Amino acid sequence: MSRLRHYVTFDCLKSFYYAKVYSSLQYAILAWGGSNPTKLHRLNVLHNNIVRLMVLKNLPSEIRISNAAIYKSLDILQLNDIYKLELGKFMHKANYRALPNNLNNMFIRIDHIHRYPTSSSRNRVFFQNRVLTSAYQNWISTAGIHLWESIELALKKKSFFEFRKSFRNSIINTY
């Protein structure tokens, strides 16, 4: 990226980013994206450096711009937000039972446990076991349920493609 940015247009740089960097980060992120933040730190720093190279080619070094401002201006997701988007898409499919059967069985709906209304069945869709360890909080089955419960109801009711676009925009608007 550091060499390429001097010879091509910004649109070409952005296309290169999505072709090489974003696709590599997105690949199997549900498997590794919930790991310990300390382990992801080096990858996050590298991702930030790549995105900075796309934008800051002509600015003096004494000018400081926050990473969030750069990501927002480029309309690109940060590493933890790529994971959040993919997890949201996964949970949308789980909510509508659009995953393969072995993955659909990962999530138990509350209405399958209780046939009568409970306080949690009014507020939640999926049953969640008690979390006993901090490592278990990062599992897809736990983190996905937490993320899904935090998404507003109007967004959850959209079709998959509308959900993906709207959820991505809502994440970028937080920068």
Beta strands, then each sheet from edge to edge (+ up, - down):
strand 1: 108-109
strand 2: 126-127
sheet 1: 1+ 2-
end
